[in-house]
């Protein structure tokens, strides 16, 4: 289908424009119409993503579904899908309908809330599909803005302050990314990402402020890129904004921040760190792996110390997100495959945990553990789904994370980072402890608290949300090849290009 990727990107934005222009009022009928239009738009986006997925030809190198158009002011609109972007596009298209379902309890300024959700999806899809540096930087940096708006305007008390804090953390990364893009464009003489991917950037040592930088320009550009990656994913030491945002964000915004937001950073690392600055990334490889593993341990331990569900989810997300990034740094093809599966597993699993949060918070009036306990007795279905999401965090067989982490550990071992593989395993053990502690504090206990005793039954929307996310986790766990097979040739090409640049 011609222009399929553009239709995919802009369908949510079109729905947002329809809401902005034609929907008036905030009565019950207007709220219902806004929500159902969002369901329709995100459902249609997911359907088009499936068309892209099943129409993707694994053996065809380079971009597919490519569109190139000249725009005013010398800009070139260029989008397309390749093996690197395909899984990120699929995750974005799959999670957003669940975020809309999670926002069903919003009753204030619903139209504007839904508009922000839809704009965020368009910008995120645009970042993953953009094949021009200028458009990539624009989509990449703006994708979080609607989510910060949701946190600031619809979050709990103090939401505006926490949204501002998150923006401040991201601002240096945004400025560095703009500088990186400018240098890329100057070096290549073109803003087309395909041209950049085949250009060998200089890697001769440079002296900066009297300090010799091994890898030269590549190392400096990689460092600039990594700040933006860390800030987007909430990784240590850029995680300062995450706990506060987790505590105040609307549930739908929290679902998107933890399930999809960090994937923007992983995508940038795969797209530019691995393919454009491989020498710089190789030089920083050891310290980065150490920082990722150390940070993951700290985040998971912090999750264990929490007394409420929201901050525990935020810390666990940051800790678990370090694992696919570590897999990318393995320097082995299996690590790349593991990273792709791990980011999908991470996204769907944390969307599931946020779905449980939506159900409990709406009924108990808060997320503190002291309000919970004994949910298994009153709501066994909800407790069983929570248990399934929790075991998916630490690579239980039959869940999506099992093949992902096996491949990642295999890749780290083959890449010669045995110490990192050991650290990776330690993080998985800590994740198991934290996940089961979370489950115990929410679901177990012989004494059912009074507010749990009167817990209302789940409605059809909530059941569909929990079952749908569980089915995605189970499907990827039983059949990982459904995602890996279309990526095989493309990931081999990325790996081969990176190894050739390193002279291996």
C-alpha angles and dihedrals in degrees: 000000000000116000090007095145092050090049089049092052099043103038092089090045091051090052089050090052091049090053092047094050106034109025117084132177133022101245123130094270093050091048091050092049092050093051095046092048088053090050090051095047096046091043091052090048091053091048091053090047088056089053089053091047096050092040093052111111110215096200095052112096124223128005126355129195086023120179124187125183133164113237130191121280092036094291121143120211105214124166135162145140129250136164092280097051100037099080092045091052091049093050092049093049092046099047100046097071088055090051089054089050089049090055094057091105093059109112104167123082089341095173093057092044091054092045090056091049092051095045089051091055093050092050093047093049089047091055092052095045101038114114097182121079095225094051092042092054091046095050093038095055097037096048093085096045096084089047091053088049089054091050093047100044104029101026129100123278110309093025093129092054093049092047089052090049090053091049091051090053090050097045099079089048090051092051091047091049091053089051090048091050091049092052091046091052093046093049096047099034090224136072095218110118093213088059091048093051093060095042117100107223116210114270100179114131116268132198113228119181089342094309121113111229114206111220090025115207094009092056093047092049091046091053091052090049093049093059090058091045093051094047093050094049096041091235125166122302091019094052099098093108097048104075094050094046090048090055098049108028121109108257094249092051091047090052091054095043095052099032102041111006097076091050089073088066093047090049092052090051092051095043100044110009095052099031104033107025103028094143093053091046091049092052091050092041100103099044091043093052091048092049092048094050093043092048092047091054091050093048094050092047088050089053090054090055096054123108096203137055099236100059090040090057091047095051093043090051092053092047095047093044090063090066100068088044089053089049090055089055092053092094091221130106091234088057091055091051090047091051091053093050092041093055090051091047091047093050097048095041095052091044085057093051089050090050089056088049090054092053096046099039093050091055103035098040094234146031102240115128090229088069091055138060129113094040088135090065097048100032109022094168092056091046092050092051091049089051090052092051091047095052089048088064094069105038103268110178115263091033126102094248094060099074089034096058094039089056092044093051090046090051094049091050094047090046090059096250096121091150089055090050088054090049089047089054091049090054090052090052091050090047088054091052094047094044094050091045088054091049092047094051093048103037113018134072132097093240115072111211116235096247089049091048089064095043109147119235119261117263125225094266092053093046091049090050093051095042094045093054091044090052091054091052092048093044094053090045095052097037112025089156089074087075101026097051096064090046098048102095094036094052091047088055092050091048093046092049092050093048092048090052089054091049094245 
